[in-house]
Amino acid sequence: MPTTAPHRQRTLLALAVLTLASVACAPGNEVARQLRIACNDGSAKACASYAAKLQKGEYTLRDLPRAAALYDTACAGGVGQGCTSLGAMLQRGKSAGVKKDSARASKLFDRGCELKSMEGCTRLAILLQSGAGVPKDFARAAALYKQACDGADMLGCARLGLLYADTTALGQDFTKAASLFKQSCDAKVAIGCVGLGRLRAAGTGVPKNDSIAVALFRQSCGSRENVGCLDLAMTYEMGRGVPQSYQRAANLYRELCEDHDATACARIAAMYEKGAGVYRDTTKAKEFRKQACQAGDKPSCEQPKPAGAST
């Protein structure tokens, strides 16, 4: 006998009620409620934890402005992670539901680091290394990365590895870099996997192994780390550690270019110019060259010389 429309509606309503009841009784819901009560009773640590749930919409309605306010309360109460989390929101600005304030963000990272938030130390070090919003201070940045890494912040370990691999300021040491990259990659920090993959590809600090390098690039790309995806695309283009595939390389470059990666835009432009992995199309090549230029690739901004022009 066919189910009638009213009966079907009653069945759906009953299922919805059961679903809501099961969610309401979920252990996570009770945890969120207890955190809210403890925060209201003056626990700064509970305020930081409850703010994180509000920010994610985890077992509670997502409320970014309230999350920011509670992180501020937690920070004032001496909780380092509250300072760091608020700083991260202020650094992002509108996308985090608050007004961007880079100057205050750096101060909050500094305060968070003082209060033993290792993430705060790493975030402050990144700013000091680049000179973004604060005076550049490479020596302090390196010290903060080490402090964060010693405190088990794996991004700090990965960033310290980059310094050992890419600069002479610490005394270039590929073996130390490889160890730090492995430590962070094992903890699922994508940039650590990229760094280790590059050392594997070059055979510096670790035995050369292109297949392992590819696996590491693929792992980091799967974690949405653009640098890893770019390196993976290059391995496909060159056939290094994998069967050469211009088409796979082109697909990756195209996706990265849509995310405003200047190098990827330039490389997909070159593929359209040559007809490698794609149909040769000078119009598309020019469009991608323009995007590469706008994204910061200076060679792509140069106008081609007319045929027969002297060099």
N, C-alpha and C positions, 0 to 999 in steps of 0.2 A: 504494500500500500504506500503510495507516494507521500512524502512529508509535506504537510501544509505550510504555507508561509508563516502564519502566527506561531505554529509549533517550532519552526526553524528559528524565528526571532527569539522565542523563549529559551531555546537551547543555547543560542549565542549569548544571550544575556546571562544565563546561568554560568557559562564558561568564563565570561568576563568577570563576574563576581568572584568566582573561585580563584581566578588569576590574581585579582586585586588582593584577595584575602591572603594568598600564599606570599605575595610580595610584601604585604604589611607585616607578616609574621617572619619574614626572612631575618636571619641573625644580623646581617649587615644593617638592616633598618634599625634594629635595636641599638647597635653600636653607634650609629649616627645620632640617635635620640639621646643616648647617654652622654655623648660628646657635647651635644648642644646644651644639655642641662649643666654639665661640668663647666663649660665655657661661661654660661650665664652666672654660675656660682663663683667665677673669678679665676678659673684655672687657665693660665696663659697657654700652657701646652695643649690643653683640650681645644682652645680657640684655634690654634694652628692646625690641628688635625681636622677639626670640623670645617675650617676654611677650605682645606684641600678637597673635602667631599663636596662642598658647595661649588668649588671651581670646576670640578669634574661632573657634577650632577650625579654623584654616586650615592644611591639610597636617599636622595633628597633632591628637591628641585634645584636646578642650576641657578646660581645667583652670583655673578661675578663682582658687582659692586660690594655686596655684603662680604664676599670672600676677601676682597682687598681690605675692607675695614677690619675684619677679624685678624688678618695677617698683621695689620698695623698694631692691633691690640696685643697680639702675641709678641711682636717685636719689642714693644714698649715693656712687656713683662719679662724680657730677657730670654726669649726663645729664638735662637739664631735662625732656624729654618723659616720662621715667620718673616724675619727681615729679608732673607734671600728670596722667598717666594713672592713677597710684595715687590721687591726690586725687579724680579723677572717680569712681573705683570706690567710695571711702569716702563720697563725697557721695550716691551712689545706695544704698549699703548692701546689703540682702538680695538685691535683684534683680541685683546685680553679684557675688554670692557672697562678700561680706565683711560685717563688722559696721559699721554706719553710724557715722561719726565726722566730723561737719561741722567741728568745731574744727580737727582735724588736716588735713582736706581744704583749708581756707583757707590753712593754713601751707604745705602742699605746693604750692598754686598760686603762692603768693608766692615760694617757693624755685624753682619751675619757671621763673617769669618772670625771676628773677635769672640763671638759667642759660640764658636766651635761648629759652625755649619760649614762643612768642607765644600759643599756645592758653592757657597758664597765665596770661598777662597778661590775656587776655579773660575767663577764668573768674573771676579775682580781681576784675576790674573789675565784673562782674555782681553779685558779693557786696557789694562796697563801695557800689555804686549803690543797692541795695535795703536794705542794712543787715542782710542775712541771715547771722547768726552772727558778724558783725564790726561794729564801729562804722561808721555810714554816713559816707562820705567822697566826696562827689560830684566834687570837684575832682580827687582822685587817680584816681577811676574814669575820668573823661574823659581824663586824661593816659595812663592805661594802654590805653584803647581806641585812642588815636592811636598809641601805641607798637606795639601789636599790628597795627594796620592798616598802618603803615609797614613792619612786618616781614612783610607779606603774609598775615596771618591775616584772611580775608575776613569772618568773623563779627565780628571787631573793627571792621572797616569799616562793616558794617551797623549795629552798635550805636552807633557814633559818628554815623552818619547819623541815627539816631533822636534822638540828643541835639540835633543841629542842627535837626531838624524839629519836635521837641516841647517844647523848653525854651528859656528865655531866658538860662540860665546861661552858655552859650557864645556868646550873641548869635545869635538865631534866623536861620538862613540856609538857605532852601529850595533854593537853587542848589547849595550845597555838599552838602546832604543828598541831592539827586537824583543828584549825581555819585558819592557814596559808595554809594548804593543800587544804582546801575547796575553799578558795579564789583563789588559783592558778588553781585548777581543773575546777572551774566555768569559768575561762578564757582560757580553753582548753590546759593547760600545763599538758602534760601527766604524768610527774614524780610526780606532785601534786596529781593526781588521784591515782597513785600507793601508795603513802604515806598514803592517806586517806583510801584506800582500806585495807591496812595492819592494820591500827588502828581499822577499823571496824571488821576485822577478829579476832583481839586480844581482842577487847572490851576495849581498853585503850584510854582515852580522849574522847571517844564517845561510845554510846551503841553498844554492839556487834550485828552484823547483817551480817551473811555470804552471804546472797543473794545480799545485797548492795555491799559487798566487791567484789563479782564476777562481778557485773555490772561495778564497777570502774576499775577492772583489764581488763575487756573486752574493756572498753572505751579507756584505755591507750594503749592496744595492737593494737586497730584499728588505733591509731595514730603512729604506728610503734615504740613504746617504748618497747625495748626488755625485760626490767625488768618486765613490766606489762604482757607481753606474758608468761614469765617464771612463774610468780605467777599464771596466769590463768591456765597454764598447770598443776601446782601442785594442784590446786583446783579440776581439772578433775581427776587427778591421785588418790587423796584422797577422792573424793566425798564429798567435803566440800562446801555446798551452791549450788551444782549442782549434778545431778545424776552422779555417778562415771562412767568414760569412759576412760579406759586405751588407747583406740585407739586414741581419740582426744588428750590426753596428749602426746602420742608418736609422733603424727604428729607435734604438736607444738615444742616438744623437738628437733625433727629432723631438722625442719626449723631453729631453733635457733642455733643448732650445726653447721649448714652450715654457720652461721654468726659468728662462732668462740666463742660461749658462752660456757665456760668451764663447768658450772654447768649443762647445758642442755645436753652436750655431755656425761657427767657422768651418768645422769639419763636415757638417752635413752640406754646407754650401759647396765645399770642394768636391764632395761626392756627386752632387748634381752637375757640377761643371764637367766632371769626368765621365759621368754615367756609371758610377760604381755602386752596385746594389740598388740603384734607382734608375729610371729612365733619364737620359741626359736632358736637362731643362735649364737653359741659361736664365730664364725669367725667374724661376724658383731660386736658382743659385744667387741671383742678385738680391732677392727678398731676404734670404737667410744671411747674406753678407751684411745687409743693412741692419738686421736684428743683432748680429754679432758686434757690429760697430756700436750700436746703441747700448749693448750690454757691457761694453768696455774693451773689445778686442781692437786695438789700434790698427794693426795691419789691414783689417777688414774695412777700415775707413778710407784707405788710400784709393784714389781713383785710378783705374787701369790706364796705362799709356796707350795712345793710338798706335795702330799697326805702323811700323816703319819709323817710329819716333826714336830719336837717339837716347841712349842711356846716360 
